[in-house]
Amino acid sequence: MLHPSIRSETSSSAILVLSFSICGWRLTVVLFFDSIVCVDNPGDGGGGEPVPVQDIWESFKVLLKCCAQKYTRGAKARLKNKVASLQQERAILLTTASGIITSDAVLTQSGYGSILGDSSKLKELDQLIDNQIQKETRECMLRSATRWHELGERNNKYFYRVIKERQSKQTIQSLKCSATGSVLVNSDDIIREARGFYQELYTPDLIDDAAVDSLLASIPDDVVLSPEDSDSLTDPILMDTLQDMVGHTPFGKSPGLDGLPFEVYKYLFKSSADFRTMLLGILNDALIGVFPSSWQQTRMVLLFKKGDPMLLKNWRPLSLINSDAKLFTKLLANRFNLVLPQLINPYQTGFMPNRLISDNGWLNQMFMAKARDVAPGTPHVAVLLDQEKAYDRVLLRFGFPLTLVDCLGTLFFGTEISISINGWLGIPIPQSRGLRQGDTLSPLLFNLAFEPLLRSILSCSGLSGVSLGGGAVSSAVCPLVPSVWIDTPNSSDRDFISQSVVTPPSPVKLLSYADDLEVFLTGPVNLSKTVLVSLSGVAHAAWVHIANSEGVEWHDSGSVGAVRFLGYPLYHTSTKLDTFLDDVRLNLLRHSNILRQRNLSLRGSGLVANSLLLSRLWHILRVVSAPAKWLDSVQALIRGYLLPFWPKPSMSTLYVPRKFGGVSLVDVHLQQLALQHVYIQWLIPGPNTTDFVSPWLVRGIQLYIGHASILPWFLYPAKFQSSLKRITPLAQLGKILQKLPPLSLSDTWSARWFLDLPLQCVVTVGDAVNTWSPTLVPSSVPLRYLVSDIFSWNQATDNLKNTRVVNARNVKEVRRALYPSDGWFAATGFLPTGLHNQTNRDVLLPTWLPALYHWTIPQGRGTMVTVSGIRPGDLRWFWHPDRAKFEIRAVIPAVIPTRFLLRPSLWRLFWSLDMTSKGFTPWWRLLQDCIGYRAKLHRWSPTKYPCASCPICLVSSSEDLFHFVVGCFDRWQYWCNMISLLGIGDIFETEFDVWSGLVSLCDLKQKPLSADMLVILGSGFSTLWKYHWRCVIDDVLWNSQAALNMFQHDHSSLIADNLASQSALFVIDTLVMPSG
């Protein structure tokens, strides 16, 4: 029993204070798999004076740490000895069991009992050994921070390699002295230099109150928390809220100085009511600024970014905060997220709920493509600022309660930081300013600190910014889309292209805001890392001069490489984009080579390919339209990692979900489209106050297709694709629309929506009654002519009227086809029935599109999902070329199938088999017909493989797949020996029984085999596969007994378990108790 009422001041573990000490202790979560005692009664601290709950809490954590350290001392040696003892006991038991099984003597009832007992004991030993290995693996996973793990495919060597590489990224070999410029290599000197650097960094400067007032004045008066929202931030925490938050804490995260990870809190929260009560009290006290002392002690580690590793500015500080303090800041972050959207302008997308940081990246891509296309001479630039130091608060201006502001001020700016370098802790230094990287609340406070500057820029008339510009578009659906005029020649001729007329912002004004930002955030803007980027790529002389005079970097089409913005490339030429993407691919290749050393089966490597390799690309592909050639190269890289064999299945087979026989690999081509499909989804519901991208997107579409309504583009995307091809982001969205199911006209739409549709697309032509009747060719009518050129909306009668004065020849031809002037002619042109719809005449809402609820995508058998609600994974499956054939009800393959197609239930059974990992890949290749048997190889390359006969039996004239598996006499002899050894001859009597089980997972009567029988078949085939290639490569003759010996060696546990179960059944059936 632990007694947390003991004060930490009087505890023996709190007497000694060291300037430097080995750091990094953490409570190992594998202790929770041992028989340790949980604190279920914290006690009352005796009859002395009342002790603050914060002191009790600190004492409890100290004693918990001491208890864990004492318990784990020598645990590594104990684990090693335990495993060795279990393995020795297992080896003795196997030897004994083998002697009984191979004996020719008639088994007695006691003999059968011995087999059953040995088998049960063997199974128990295997489980104990596996538990010990699992425990060691969990420790390695925790240390390596590897977040994936597959049962049956563990490799501690891999984890140790990851640990070593991660440590190398956190090790500082030497530093350059800031005072003398000399190189420091001694640990004391390195830590002293780091302490001085961060002590200066975290020392606050004087704040100019006038500058602060100037920036805060730009915030509108109505941008403030309501009294209700303000009060909700400091409401007492409820037990249900705490329980939910503790239950959702992540596993495997590094703890702070106290060494207690979230797993400790999960464990104790479930098992101790007193612990729950104490923790709830600690967090509620924190709301009024009363904290445990350990919350203001933070360990900071340094992670290398890029550049010269001897300069501390190239190392990113990461705060490792105590887990209990993280619970508090997470609680505040959850509450902040409920109120921040009304305070933060929509252009701030980072760390904000329901916003994508990729929006800013995507919009920059469109601006740069537009600038390169039509306005290369306009001096527009993007300014990338880098803030070197920290920032203060503006919470009071936004209406945050004073008690909460004081609480955060104490928590963040009354903290002491101990810098951890190469496993050593430095003397703590005070953090009087700046937020903590690694804390969930810090990025939200950062957004609030930056908001005044952004509001100032948005409200400043001197900073005109960049627009899409150019052209005049009008709509007949007034007032749905108001007419917009932008100066450009020949606007009435045809589809027009925009031209920018915006002048560059005043550099003096821009630098003035930079100065205000420096004073307000109490940290200078790092001009050495500030970059001016020409949007069009042209080197504008005025901006180049400004960049040179201010000492900032200038970037245009002549510069080397692309500038990174939020992880995305800002590029001017395809060469720069290719260079950026080639670097991404090279990093992917290096990581795949490391993972290749694990030698995973297809089951494990498929998971790794998605979660550890391809996942690195999704952030980029949501914004960047990567060339198909580059995507093909990534595809080839992943295929080489997944399939280190030949012949290989097609990539489309790998993209199939596991339940249909694939490996659920993500198709990078389709994933790129599926990720960017979100911008189409956002257009469907209409304008949104937090969506700033869609208005720009709508404006770009209007300008490049020449229509005010975007409905024609949704209905007929192929018609406008050529107009969008110069703007890559828009052209990509056009490709997505063309891959979606065609959007059809709906009778539920108001007829007014049809006014903006091109006549070419809506008019259909029937047969002419008279041969001399002129025939209308709709495709000859230019897209600029709309239904509104013939019809007008009559607000008095609430319907469409054919009253327009038509002058254009093409429009006259359409009207003549719809309404022949001579009574002898019948109409040859027809309009959609919805045009004359009288059932929906409601006033149109201010939206971009009518209701599109009928626009759906099939998802599974008989299920539909709307285009606006479909997820990327479901969209990829819809686009899969073989989707239709997999969604039909499959049948059991024939005995000698030509196409292997199993039901999803059988594939799920296959992937869930408790079989050795190496057995999955060859069996999967058999099911996919991807085995190089001689007949196939001879057919593909007669020169290289002149003979199609079996290399094993040398009898068959042609080795087909059936012969390769069971048809060969020698191989079938191996199968017979194995079946006899396991006593399952009644199930697999002929080679066709084995073949049917392997290729259909069913018997000859199409009844699915049990999981145990399938494991036996898979294990047998894996040994056959292994021994076959040993004979072929080593050029030795097949020996069925040697193959059986290999099977016994590789699958001894399987044999023992199966013999035990078979013996038990035999004993029950044959043994009869003697009569009385």
Secondary structure, DSSP 8 states (H G I E B T S, - for coil): ---TTS-GGGSGGGS---SS-B------GGGGGS-----------TTSS---HHHHHHHHHHHHHHHHHHHHTTHHHHHHHHHHHHHHHHHHHHHHHHHHHT--S---HHHHHHHHHHHHHHHHHHHHHHHHHHHHHHHHHHHHT-----TT---HHHHHHHHHHHHHHH----EE-TTT--EE-SHHHHHHHHHHHHHHHTS-----HHHHHHHHTTS-TT-S--HHHHHHTTS---HHHHHHHHHT--SS----TT---HHHHHHHHHH-HHHHHHHHHHHHHHTTT---GGGGEEEEEEEE-SS-TTSGGGEEEEEE--HHHHHHHHHHHHHHHHHGGGTS-TT--TT-TT--THHHHHHHHHHHHHHHHH-TTS--EEEE--B-S-----TTTTT--HHHHHHHHHHHHSEEEEEEETTEE---EEE-S---TT-SSHHHHHHHHHHHHHHHHHH-TT--------EEE--SSTTTS--EEE--TTTTTS------------HHHHHHHHHHHHHHTTS-B-GGG-EEEESSS---HHHHHHHHHHT-EEE-TTSSS-EEETTEEE-SSHHHHHHHHHHHHHHHHHHHHHHHTT---HHHHHHHIIIIIGGGTHHHHTT----HHHHHHHHHHHHHHH--SSS---HHHHTS-GGGTS-----HHHHHHHHHTHHHHHHTT---TT--HHHHHHHHHHHHHT-S-SHHHHH-HHHHHHHHTTSHHHHHHHHHHHHS------TTS-GGGGGGSBHHHH-EE---SSTTS----GGGS-TT-BGGGT-EEETTTTEEE------SHHHHHHHHHHS-SSTTS---EE--GGGG--S------S-SS---TT-EEE-STT-EEETTT--HHHHHHHH-TTHHHHHS------SS-SS----HHHHHHHHT----GGGHHHHHHHHTT----HHHHHHH-TTT----S-TTTS--SS--HHIIIIISHHHHHHHHHHHHHHT-TTT--SHHHHHHHHHHSB-TTS-B--HHHHHHHHHHHHHHHHHHHHHHHHT----HHHHHHHHHHHTHHHHHHHHHHHHHHHHHHH------
